[in-house]
Amino acid sequence: MASLYHAAAGINRLEQLAMQDSPVHRLHPMAKLIVTFFYVVTIVSFPPEDISGIIPFLLYPAVMMPLSGTPYRPLLQRLMFALPFSLMGGISNLIAVRGVAFYIGSFVVSQGMVSFVSIMLKTLLSVFAVLILIASTSFVEISCQLTILRIPKIICLQLVMTYRYLSILISETASMLTAYSFRGPNQKGIKMKDMGSFAGRLILRSFDRAERVYQAMKCRGFNGIYYGRKHGGFRLSDGIFIALMTLLVIFLRFFNLSLFFGRLAG
């Protein structure tokens, strides 16, 4: 139960981070969205064996996190949710791909090992980039920018509603677990025979809570559209940010700094 409350608090924590004031927060949401999308697509475009080319992209989170005032701990905690999926894909490559990539002394480094490290690095950088975007831009503002990019409004609304009210569903589950534990203080978890009724009751309570939330939103004038904070047009700083980051990403994609400095050292 404590973990459920902790998860709900974690979602609210990201919203609080997005309300801070920093040079990154003051950038136009569209500028941050464009740079994040371009960065992630570039990371994914690297071939599995090109680890040295991916490493310089660590510069982006290393610079953006201090500039935005984003702490490392909340982002690392959320990273743990994505790593298991990448871990399974990486392990399958360890088993299936057995070709020799190179030798470290007498130790054989297989292509599967290289691919495993590449997958984990890509996951790390991509998730960090998205989390930095969310931590410096509210999800409502991101949704508003997606509608400008012609993403269907119903999809954007579903994303916002799911993100914003996931904490409500978690708190409902925690409340039911608390009530359940009071009726059987000596038992651990939910008995298998009670799973069905527990899930059914949770769905009914969620529907009831969702209806009350919707009625409250209607009373406040909600018409199916979320409105973020009003931003003016693109400023010079926004254009400079997009241009510099785009040029840097393109440079790092086609010019391998790790190999370059390795040759200088050799």
C-alpha positions as CSV (number, residue, x, y, z in Angstrom):
1,M,0.0,0.0,0.0
2,A,2.8,2.3,0.8
3,S,4.2,1.7,-2.7
4,L,0.9,2.7,-4.2
5,Y,0.8,6.0,-2.3
6,H,4.4,6.5,-3.3
7,A,3.6,6.0,-7.0
8,A,0.7,8.5,-6.8
9,A,3.0,11.0,-5.1
10,G,5.6,10.4,-7.8
11,I,3.1,11.4,-10.5
12,N,2.3,14.6,-8.7
13,R,6.0,15.2,-8.2
14,L,6.5,15.5,-12.0
15,E,3.7,18.0,-12.2
16,Q,5.3,20.1,-9.5
17,L,8.7,20.0,-11.3
18,A,6.9,21.2,-14.5
19,M,5.7,24.3,-12.5
20,Q,9.2,25.5,-11.7
21,D,11.0,28.4,-13.3
22,S,14.3,27.9,-15.2
23,P,15.8,28.6,-18.6
24,V,14.5,25.3,-19.9
25,H,11.0,25.9,-18.4
26,R,10.8,29.3,-20.1
27,L,11.4,27.8,-23.6
28,H,8.4,27.4,-25.8
29,P,6.8,23.9,-25.4
30,M,6.9,23.3,-29.1
31,A,10.6,24.0,-29.2
32,K,11.3,21.4,-26.5
33,L,8.9,18.9,-28.1
34,I,10.7,19.2,-31.5
35,V,14.1,18.8,-30.0
36,T,13.1,15.8,-27.9
37,F,11.5,14.1,-30.8
38,F,14.5,14.7,-33.0
39,Y,16.9,13.5,-30.3
40,V,15.0,10.3,-29.6
41,V,14.6,9.5,-33.4
42,T,18.3,10.0,-33.8
43,I,19.2,7.8,-30.9
44,V,17.0,5.0,-32.2
45,S,18.6,5.3,-35.7
46,F,22.0,4.1,-34.5
47,P,22.8,0.5,-35.6
48,P,23.1,-2.0,-32.7
49,E,26.9,-2.3,-32.9
50,D,27.6,1.5,-32.7
51,I,27.9,2.0,-29.0
52,S,30.7,4.6,-29.3
53,G,28.5,6.8,-31.4
54,I,25.7,6.7,-28.8
55,I,27.9,7.6,-25.8
56,P,28.3,11.3,-26.7
57,F,24.5,11.8,-26.5
58,L,24.8,11.5,-22.7
59,L,25.7,15.2,-23.0
60,Y,22.1,16.2,-23.5
61,P,20.7,14.9,-20.1
62,A,23.9,15.9,-18.4
63,V,23.3,19.6,-19.5
64,M,19.5,19.8,-19.5
65,M,18.9,18.4,-16.1
66,P,21.0,21.0,-14.2
67,L,19.7,23.8,-16.4
68,S,16.1,22.8,-15.7
69,G,16.7,22.1,-12.0
70,T,15.5,18.5,-12.4
71,P,16.7,16.1,-9.7
72,Y,18.2,12.8,-10.7
73,R,16.4,10.6,-8.2
74,P,12.8,11.0,-9.5
75,L,13.9,10.3,-13.0
76,L,16.0,7.3,-12.1
77,Q,13.0,5.9,-10.2
78,R,10.8,6.2,-13.3
79,L,13.5,4.8,-15.5
80,M,13.2,1.5,-13.6
81,F,9.7,1.0,-15.2
82,A,11.2,1.0,-18.7
83,L,14.4,-1.0,-18.2
84,P,12.8,-4.4,-17.7
85,F,11.3,-4.4,-21.2
86,S,14.7,-3.4,-22.7
87,L,16.4,-5.9,-20.5
88,M,14.3,-8.8,-21.9
89,G,15.1,-7.7,-25.5
90,G,18.8,-7.4,-24.6
91,I,18.9,-10.8,-23.0
92,S,17.3,-12.4,-26.1
93,N,20.1,-10.9,-28.2
94,L,22.7,-12.3,-25.8
95,I,21.3,-15.8,-26.4
96,A,20.5,-15.6,-30.1
97,V,23.4,-13.5,-31.5
98,R,26.7,-15.2,-30.8
99,G,29.0,-13.8,-33.4
100,V,32.4,-12.5,-32.3
101,A,32.5,-8.7,-32.2
102,F,36.0,-8.2,-30.7
103,Y,38.4,-9.4,-28.1
104,I,39.5,-7.9,-24.8
105,G,42.6,-9.8,-24.1
106,S,41.5,-13.4,-24.2
107,F,37.9,-12.5,-23.4
108,V,35.5,-12.8,-26.3
109,V,32.9,-10.0,-26.6
110,S,30.0,-11.3,-28.7
111,Q,27.8,-9.2,-31.0
112,G,24.9,-10.1,-28.6
113,M,26.7,-8.4,-25.8
114,V,27.3,-5.3,-27.9
115,S,23.7,-5.3,-28.9
116,F,22.6,-5.7,-25.3
117,V,24.6,-2.6,-24.2
118,S,23.3,-0.6,-27.2
119,I,19.7,-1.4,-26.3
120,M,20.1,-0.4,-22.7
121,L,21.9,2.8,-23.6
122,K,19.2,3.7,-26.2
123,T,16.5,3.1,-23.6
124,L,18.3,5.1,-20.9
125,L,18.8,8.2,-23.2
126,S,15.3,8.1,-24.8
127,V,13.5,7.8,-21.4
128,F,15.6,10.5,-19.9
129,A,14.9,12.8,-22.8
130,V,11.1,12.3,-22.5
131,L,11.2,12.6,-18.7
132,I,13.2,15.9,-18.9
133,L,10.5,17.1,-21.3
134,I,7.7,16.2,-18.9
135,A,9.6,17.6,-15.9
136,S,10.0,21.0,-17.6
137,T,6.7,21.1,-19.4
138,S,3.3,20.3,-18.1
139,F,1.5,17.4,-19.8
140,V,-1.4,19.7,-20.7
141,E,0.9,22.0,-22.6
142,I,2.5,19.0,-24.4
143,S,-1.0,17.9,-25.4
144,C,-1.9,21.4,-26.7
145,Q,1.3,21.3,-28.9
146,L,0.3,17.9,-30.2
147,T,-3.1,19.2,-31.3
148,I,-1.2,22.0,-33.2
149,L,0.7,19.2,-35.0
150,R,-2.6,17.8,-36.1
151,I,-2.7,14.9,-33.7
152,P,-6.5,14.1,-33.2
153,K,-7.9,15.9,-30.2
154,I,-9.5,12.8,-28.8
155,I,-6.1,11.1,-28.6
156,C,-4.6,14.1,-26.8
157,L,-7.5,14.3,-24.4
158,Q,-7.2,10.6,-23.6
159,L,-3.4,11.0,-22.9
160,V,-4.0,14.0,-20.6
161,M,-6.9,12.3,-18.7
162,T,-4.9,9.1,-18.3
163,Y,-1.8,10.8,-17.1
164,R,-3.6,13.3,-14.8
165,Y,-6.0,10.9,-13.2
166,L,-3.8,7.8,-12.9
167,S,-3.0,9.0,-9.4
168,I,-6.7,9.0,-8.5
169,L,-7.0,5.3,-9.6
170,I,-3.9,4.5,-7.6
171,S,-5.4,6.1,-4.5
172,E,-8.7,4.3,-4.9
173,T,-6.8,1.0,-5.1
174,A,-4.8,1.9,-2.0
175,S,-7.9,2.7,-0.1
176,M,-9.5,-0.6,-1.0
177,L,-6.4,-2.5,-0.1
178,T,-6.4,-0.7,3.3
179,A,-10.0,-1.7,3.9
180,Y,-9.3,-5.2,2.8
181,S,-6.3,-5.5,5.1
182,F,-8.3,-4.3,8.1
183,R,-10.7,-7.2,7.6
184,G,-7.9,-9.7,7.6
185,P,-4.9,-8.2,9.5
186,N,-2.9,-11.4,9.6
187,Q,-3.0,-12.2,5.8
188,K,-0.6,-10.9,3.2
189,G,-2.0,-9.6,0.0
190,I,-5.4,-10.4,-1.6
191,K,-6.6,-14.0,-1.6
192,M,-7.1,-15.6,-5.0
193,K,-10.8,-16.1,-4.3
194,D,-11.3,-12.4,-3.7
195,M,-9.4,-11.2,-6.7
196,G,-12.5,-11.1,-9.0
197,S,-14.7,-9.2,-6.6
198,F,-11.9,-6.8,-5.7
199,A,-11.2,-6.0,-9.3
200,G,-14.9,-5.6,-10.1
201,R,-15.4,-3.3,-7.1
202,L,-12.4,-1.3,-8.1
203,I,-13.9,-0.8,-11.6
204,L,-17.2,0.3,-10.1
205,R,-15.5,2.8,-7.7
206,S,-13.4,4.1,-10.6
207,F,-16.5,4.7,-12.7
208,D,-18.2,6.5,-9.8
209,R,-15.1,8.6,-9.1
210,A,-14.7,9.4,-12.8
211,E,-18.3,10.6,-13.0
212,R,-17.9,12.9,-10.0
213,V,-14.7,14.3,-11.4
214,Y,-16.3,14.9,-14.8
215,Q,-19.3,16.6,-13.2
216,A,-17.0,18.9,-11.3
217,M,-15.1,19.7,-14.5
218,K,-18.3,20.5,-16.3
219,C,-19.3,22.9,-13.5
220,R,-16.0,24.7,-14.1
221,G,-16.8,25.1,-17.8
222,F,-14.9,22.1,-19.2
223,N,-15.9,21.6,-22.9
224,G,-13.6,18.7,-23.9
225,I,-10.5,20.8,-24.5
226,Y,-7.6,21.4,-22.1
227,Y,-6.0,24.8,-22.2
228,G,-2.4,25.2,-21.2
229,R,-0.6,28.4,-20.3
230,K,-0.7,30.9,-23.0
231,H,2.6,31.3,-24.8
232,G,3.5,33.9,-27.3
233,G,5.1,33.1,-30.6
234,F,8.6,31.7,-31.0
235,R,11.2,33.9,-29.5
236,L,14.8,34.2,-30.6
237,S,15.9,32.0,-27.8
238,D,13.5,29.3,-28.9
239,G,14.9,29.4,-32.5
240,I,18.5,29.3,-31.3
241,F,17.7,26.4,-29.0
242,I,16.2,24.4,-31.9
243,A,19.0,25.3,-34.3
244,L,21.8,24.5,-31.9
245,M,20.4,21.2,-30.7
246,T,19.5,20.1,-34.2
247,L,22.9,20.9,-35.5
248,L,24.6,19.2,-32.5
249,V,22.5,16.1,-32.8
250,I,23.2,15.8,-36.6
251,F,27.0,16.4,-35.9
252,L,27.1,13.7,-33.2
253,R,25.1,11.3,-35.4
254,F,27.5,11.4,-38.4
255,F,30.8,12.3,-36.7
256,N,31.9,9.7,-34.1
257,L,33.6,11.7,-31.3
258,S,34.6,8.6,-29.4
259,L,36.6,7.2,-32.3
260,F,38.1,10.6,-33.0
261,F,39.5,11.1,-29.5
262,G,40.5,7.4,-29.4
263,R,42.7,8.0,-32.5
264,L,44.2,11.1,-31.0
265,A,45.0,9.2,-27.8
266,G,46.6,6.5,-29.9
